[in-house]
């Protein structure tokens, strides 16, 4: 009986890994939800360093991330643009329970 359970667990793990490796799979933006009780500090004002490394790069604003213990500033940067996609900036949202939830930046079809 234990062998059967162990075999099913391994099969389930391999099936999950196969989904992650498939080209059509997109990780949900909220797959790793950060939900804390400490409000993020006021966003820093950053100036974009001119010029972008290539004309097909876009600027992604910096934001306050969370390292498991405290807020840490993640600086803005240029990233390669993706044809047919737009970038949604990282943002913190206060939940109705008073917690703060981080929605990390991501690409979405436009």
Secondary structure, DSSP 8 states (H G I E B T S, - for coil): -HHHHHHHHHHHHHHHHHHHHSTT----TTSS-EEESS-----------SS-SSTTEEEE--EEEE-SSSEEEE--EEEE--TTEEEE--EEEE-TTS-EEEE--EEEE-
